[in-house]
Structures are given as C-alpha cells and as structure tokens.
Amino acid sequence: MKSKLNFSLTQLEYVVAVHKLGHFGKAAEACHVTQSTLSMQIQKLEEEFGVTLFDRSLKPCVLTESGEKLIEQIQTILFEARKIVDLIGSSQTDATQGS
C-alpha cells in the first residue's frame, strides 16, 4: 500500500532527537513534550512508513536497519524545511526594509 505522506515534520524532529540522544526520555525533554507523546508520534510514523525505526530493546536505543536507511533523508527534509523558514524570515525582513 502506497503511503499518503501522512506524517509531520514534528514527527521527523522526534526521530532525529531520539537518534542523537539515544533515549526516548531525553529526546522528549529536549523536544519539550512528554515521553508518551514523543513515543506515540514515533510509533504513528513507523506505522505510516510500515517499518520499525528504533531497536527499543537496546540501551541506548539505536536505529534499526530501516531507520539507518531513512535517517539521512529525514535530516535532509528537516534541513530543507528550515531553509524555507529562513527564506520566509528574510523575505519579511526585506519587505519591512522596503526592498
């Protein structure tokens, strides 16, 4: 079944946070959400993708093989999304300065 791209940038940010910190609790704290919220959103993303992203049995938790294949692209998507925000910000600054 083909994905409908039914996921959010926030979910991708949660994946990157868990990847970087190796712990769902620490990632939740860094993202200013509860651990249950973060876990639920990552679980929804995994269901959407049809893969498990993290091996939760290991401490620190690590990416699965599928997660390893996706993490670079997830980081690229977030980088590009931030560029959009930066472009919007600079456009608004230009407009207020009369450019």
TORPA-4810 file (N, C-alpha, C, O; in nm, 3 decimals):
<nodes>
NODE_1_0.085_-0.119_0.000_0.000_0.000_0.000_0.089_0.125_0.000_0.183_0.134_0.078_M
NODE_2_0.058_0.217_-0.086_0.138_0.338_-0.100_0.106_0.439_0.010_-0.011_0.462_0.044_K
NODE_3_0.211_0.497_0.066_0.195_0.599_0.171_0.132_0.724_0.111_0.155_0.759_-0.005_S
NODE_4_0.052_0.792_0.193_-0.011_0.916_0.150_0.066_1.037_0.203_0.013_1.148_0.207_K
NODE_5_0.190_1.015_0.244_0.271_1.122_0.302_0.198_1.185_0.420_0.192_1.307_0.435_L
NODE_6_0.144_1.099_0.502_0.063_1.143_0.614_0.147_1.149_0.742_0.117_1.082_0.840_N
NODE_7_0.252_1.232_0.738_0.337_1.248_0.855_0.379_1.394_0.867_0.365_1.472_0.773_F
NODE_8_0.430_1.429_0.984_0.464_1.570_1.008_0.614_1.590_1.026_0.688_1.497_1.057_S
NODE_9_0.654_1.713_1.008_0.793_1.749_1.035_0.825_1.729_1.183_0.938_1.693_1.217_L
NODE_10_0.729_1.751_1.268_0.749_1.732_1.412_0.783_1.586_1.441_0.873_1.558_1.520_T
NODE_11_0.714_1.494_1.378_0.746_1.353_1.396_0.890_1.325_1.352_0.961_1.250_1.419_Q
NODE_12_0.931_1.384_1.242_1.069_1.365_1.195_1.169_1.425_1.293_1.275_1.368_1.316_L
NODE_13_1.135_1.539_1.352_1.221_1.600_1.453_1.237_1.508_1.574_1.345_1.498_1.631_E
NODE_14_1.129_1.442_1.612_1.135_1.348_1.725_1.229_1.232_1.694_1.305_1.189_1.780_Y
NODE_15_1.223_1.181_1.572_1.311_1.071_1.532_1.457_1.115_1.542_1.540_1.041_1.596_V
NODE_16_1.488_1.231_1.492_1.626_1.281_1.496_1.670_1.301_1.641_1.785_1.271_1.675_V
NODE_17_1.583_1.351_1.725_1.618_1.372_1.867_1.650_1.239_1.935_1.749_1.229_2.008_A
NODE_18_1.568_1.137_1.912_1.595_1.005_1.972_1.725_0.949_1.915_1.805_0.892_1.988_V
NODE_19_1.745_0.965_1.787_1.868_0.918_1.724_1.991_0.984_1.786_2.089_0.916_1.819_H
NODE_20_1.986_1.114_1.803_2.101_1.187_1.858_2.124_1.158_2.005_2.239_1.146_2.049_K
NODE_21_2.016_1.145_2.083_2.028_1.130_2.227_2.026_0.985_2.274_2.067_0.955_2.386_L
NODE_22_1.978_0.894_2.188_1.977_0.753_2.221_1.880_0.712_2.330_1.891_0.603_2.387_G
NODE_23_1.785_0.800_2.360_1.694_0.774_2.472_1.564_0.851_2.449_1.567_0.971_2.421_H
NODE_24_1.452_0.781_2.461_1.323_0.846_2.437_1.294_0.954_2.542_1.242_1.061_2.508_F
NODE_25_1.328_0.928_2.667_1.302_1.026_2.773_1.381_1.154_2.753_1.327_1.264_2.766_G
NODE_26_1.510_1.140_2.722_1.595_1.258_2.699_1.550_1.335_2.575_1.551_1.458_2.573_K
NODE_27_1.510_1.260_2.472_1.461_1.325_2.349_1.333_1.402_2.377_1.315_1.513_2.327_A
NODE_28_1.244_1.342_2.455_1.118_1.410_2.489_1.146_1.539_2.564_1.085_1.643_2.537_A
NODE_29_1.238_1.532_2.659_1.275_1.652_2.736_1.332_1.760_2.643_1.297_1.877_2.655_E
NODE_30_1.418_1.720_2.552_1.479_1.815_2.458_1.375_1.876_2.363_1.390_1.990_2.319_A
NODE_31_1.271_1.800_2.334_1.165_1.847_2.243_1.051_1.915_2.317_0.955_1.962_2.256_C
NODE_32_1.061_1.920_2.450_0.960_1.986_2.535_0.822_1.921_2.523_0.720_1.989_2.517_H
NODE_33_0.822_1.787_2.519_0.698_1.711_2.520_0.713_1.596_2.619_0.823_1.567_2.666_V
NODE_34_0.602_1.531_2.650_0.611_1.415_2.737_0.668_1.297_2.659_0.662_1.293_2.536_T
NODE_35_0.724_1.202_2.733_0.779_1.084_2.667_0.669_1.006_2.595_0.691_0.952_2.487_Q
NODE_36_0.550_1.002_2.655_0.441_0.928_2.591_0.400_0.994_2.460_0.368_0.925_2.363_S
NODE_37_0.400_1.126_2.455_0.367_1.198_2.331_0.470_1.167_2.223_0.434_1.134_2.110_T
NODE_38_0.597_1.178_2.258_0.704_1.151_2.163_0.697_1.007_2.114_0.704_0.982_1.994_L
NODE_39_0.682_0.913_2.206_0.676_0.771_2.169_0.557_0.743_2.078_0.570_0.671_1.978_S
NODE_40_0.442_0.800_2.111_0.321_0.779_2.032_0.340_0.834_1.890_0.300_0.769_1.793_M
NODE_41_0.399_0.951_1.878_0.418_1.012_1.747_0.518_0.933_1.663_0.499_0.918_1.542_Q
NODE_42_0.623_0.882_1.725_0.718_0.799_1.650_0.652_0.668_1.609_0.674_0.619_1.499_I
NODE_43_0.571_0.611_1.698_0.500_0.489_1.665_0.405_0.510_1.547_0.395_0.425_1.458_Q
NODE_44_0.334_0.624_1.545_0.245_0.657_1.432_0.325_0.668_1.302_0.281_0.622_1.197_K
NODE_45_0.443_0.731_1.312_0.528_0.745_1.194_0.574_0.608_1.145_0.573_0.581_1.025_L
NODE_46_0.612_0.522_1.237_0.654_0.387_1.200_0.539_0.312_1.132_0.561_0.240_1.034_E
NODE_47_0.418_0.329_1.182_0.302_0.266_1.119_0.280_0.321_0.979_0.249_0.246_0.886_E
NODE_48_0.295_0.452_0.964_0.279_0.515_0.832_0.383_0.461_0.734_0.350_0.432_0.618_E
NODE_49_0.508_0.449_0.780_0.616_0.402_0.693_0.613_0.250_0.676_0.665_0.197_0.578_F
NODE_50_0.551_0.180_0.771_0.549_0.034_0.767_0.680_-0.029_0.809_0.711_-0.142_0.770_G
NODE_51_0.759_0.044_0.889_0.888_-0.008_0.939_0.908_0.034_1.084_0.847_0.130_1.131_V
NODE_52_0.993_-0.040_1.154_1.034_-0.001_1.287_1.164_0.077_1.274_1.259_0.029_1.213_T
NODE_53_1.169_0.197_1.331_1.286_0.283_1.316_1.392_0.259_1.425_1.512_0.275_1.400_L
NODE_54_1.347_0.221_1.545_1.440_0.205_1.657_1.431_0.068_1.719_1.323_0.010_1.729_F
NODE_55_1.546_0.016_1.761_1.550_-0.104_1.842_1.541_-0.057_1.986_1.639_-0.012_2.045_D
NODE_56_1.422_-0.068_2.042_1.397_-0.017_2.176_1.450_-0.108_2.285_1.451_-0.070_2.403_R
NODE_57_1.495_-0.228_2.249_1.546_-0.322_2.350_1.689_-0.288_2.391_1.736_-0.335_2.495_S
NODE_58_1.757_-0.209_2.312_1.895_-0.172_2.342_1.901_-0.041_2.417_1.817_0.046_2.399_L
NODE_59_2.002_-0.028_2.503_2.027_0.097_2.576_2.169_0.140_2.545_2.262_0.067_2.581_K
NODE_60_2.193_0.253_2.482_2.092_0.344_2.429_2.019_0.280_2.311_2.073_0.191_2.244_P
NODE_61_1.896_0.326_2.286_1.823_0.271_2.173_1.892_0.317_2.044_1.944_0.428_2.036_C
NODE_62_1.892_0.230_1.947_1.961_0.260_1.821_1.866_0.239_1.705_1.762_0.174_1.717_V
NODE_63_1.904_0.296_1.592_1.824_0.279_1.471_1.830_0.134_1.425_1.933_0.067_1.436_L
NODE_64_1.719_0.087_1.372_1.717_-0.042_1.305_1.782_-0.024_1.168_1.821_0.087_1.132_T
NODE_65_1.792_-0.132_1.093_1.846_-0.122_0.958_1.759_-0.027_0.874_1.812_0.054_0.797_E
NODE_66_1.628_-0.037_0.889_1.537_0.054_0.816_1.558_0.198_0.861_1.561_0.289_0.778_S
NODE_67_1.574_0.218_0.991_1.599_0.352_1.044_1.728_0.410_0.989_1.734_0.529_0.955_G
NODE_68_1.831_0.326_0.981_1.960_0.372_0.927_1.944_0.418_0.782_2.006_0.515_0.739_E
NODE_69_1.861_0.346_0.707_1.839_0.382_0.566_1.765_0.515_0.553_1.783_0.587_0.455_K
NODE_70_1.682_0.548_0.651_1.597_0.667_0.642_1.652_0.791_0.711_1.612_0.902_0.675_L
NODE_71_1.740_0.777_0.808_1.778_0.891_0.893_1.842_1.005_0.814_1.814_1.122_0.841_I
NODE_72_1.926_0.973_0.718_1.990_1.081_0.640_1.885_1.161_0.562_1.892_1.283_0.556_E
NODE_73_1.789_1.091_0.504_1.684_1.161_0.429_1.595_1.242_0.522_1.553_1.352_0.488_Q
NODE_74_1.566_1.189_0.640_1.487_1.262_0.740_1.559_1.391_0.778_1.497_1.496_0.789_I
NODE_75_1.690_1.382_0.800_1.768_1.501_0.835_1.769_1.602_0.719_1.764_1.722_0.742_Q
NODE_76_1.776_1.553_0.598_1.773_1.641_0.480_1.639_1.713_0.470_1.635_1.832_0.441_T
NODE_77_1.531_1.641_0.493_1.397_1.702_0.488_1.388_1.815_0.590_1.339_1.923_0.560_I
NODE_78_1.435_1.789_0.712_1.429_1.892_0.816_1.519_2.011_0.782_1.482_2.126_0.807_L
NODE_79_1.635_1.985_0.726_1.725_2.093_0.684_1.658_2.181_0.579_1.663_2.303_0.586_F
NODE_80_1.596_2.117_0.481_1.529_2.191_0.374_1.409_2.269_0.428_1.382_2.381_0.384_E
NODE_81_1.336_2.210_0.522_1.221_2.280_0.582_1.269_2.404_0.657_1.205_2.509_0.651_A
NODE_82_1.382_2.393_0.726_1.437_2.510_0.798_1.480_2.618_0.699_1.469_2.737_0.729_R
NODE_83_1.528_2.579_0.582_1.566_2.677_0.480_1.442_2.755_0.434_1.451_2.876_0.409_K
NODE_84_1.329_2.688_0.424_1.205_2.756_0.387_1.171_2.861_0.492_1.137_2.975_0.458_I
NODE_85_1.179_2.824_0.618_1.151_2.918_0.727_1.248_3.037_0.720_1.206_3.151_0.736_V
NODE_86_1.375_3.009_0.696_1.474_3.116_0.684_1.443_3.209_0.567_1.455_3.331_0.579_D
NODE_87_1.403_3.151_0.454_1.368_3.232_0.337_1.248_3.320_0.365_1.245_3.437_0.324_L
NODE_88_1.149_3.266_0.433_1.030_3.344_0.468_1.071_3.458_0.560_1.026_3.572_0.543_I
NODE_89_1.155_3.427_0.658_1.201_3.531_0.751_1.278_3.641_0.682_1.259_3.759_0.712_G
NODE_90_1.365_3.603_0.588_1.442_3.707_0.518_1.354_3.786_0.423_1.378_3.904_0.400_S
NODE_91_1.251_3.722_0.366_1.157_3.794_0.278_1.078_3.897_0.358_1.053_4.007_0.310_S
NODE_92_1.039_3.859_0.479_0.964_3.953_0.563_1.053_4.067_0.608_1.007_4.181_0.617_Q
NODE_93_1.179_4.039_0.635_1.272_4.145_0.673_1.294_4.240_0.556_1.297_4.362_0.574_T
NODE_94_1.310_4.185_0.436_1.327_4.268_0.317_1.205_4.357_0.294_1.219_4.474_0.260_D
NODE_95_1.086_4.302_0.314_0.963_4.377_0.292_0.950_4.492_0.391_0.903_4.600_0.355_A
NODE_96_0.991_4.471_0.516_0.981_4.578_0.616_1.088_4.684_0.594_1.075_4.797_0.642_T
NODE_97_1.194_4.647_0.521_1.300_4.745_0.494_1.281_4.813_0.358_1.363_4.894_0.316_Q
NODE_98_1.171_4.778_0.291_1.138_4.844_0.165_1.211_4.794_0.044_1.218_4.864_-0.057_G
NODE_99_1.268_4.674_0.050_1.340_4.619_-0.065_1.248_4.558_-0.166_1.293_4.508_-0.269_S
</nodes>
